[in-house]
Amino acid sequence: MARTRWLDPDEMRAWRSYITTSVDLMKALESDVSPYGITMGDYQLLAMISEAQDSRLRLCDLAEQLRLTRGGLTRRMDGVLSQGLVRRVQDDRDRRVAFAELTAKGWTLLKRVAPIHLASVRRLMIDHLSRAEIKAIGSAFGKIEANLRES
């Protein structure tokens, strides 16, 4: 039987800080977008579509980027579709392929909310860190993401 590798004090501090702070950070960011009738999940969805070529993204790619199942993406899309922020578009060449595409209303909302969201990201996180710390966080989470993808 393998021996338990307990966390040392530095590891425990890092782990507990991550757990509590990530939840608190997401709650704070959520409160910034909620007055606009969207959630942080909706904002992420809109932002990802906006960054895609032609401002449209295949539904399967969107689900992967958001780390959602097909059912999870369907539920996430329900709100933005009903608000008219996104439309579902079938591929002209392959009817099995569907895209999520931002509407003019979606673009307008995203242009209003993005500066507020980015100011919050800076105010709550980025501006409190040195360039080295920012690079270290990016590197650390890149390694964690790679490990999770391999698992």
ABEGO torsion letter per residue (X at the ends): XBBBBBBBAAAAAAAAAAAAAAAAAAAAAAAAAAAAGBBAAAAAAAAAAAABBGGBBBAAAAAAAAGBBAAAAAAAAAAAAAAGABBBBBBAABAABBBBBBBAAAAAAAAAAAAAAAAAAAAAAAAABBAAAAAAAAAAAAAAAAAAAAX
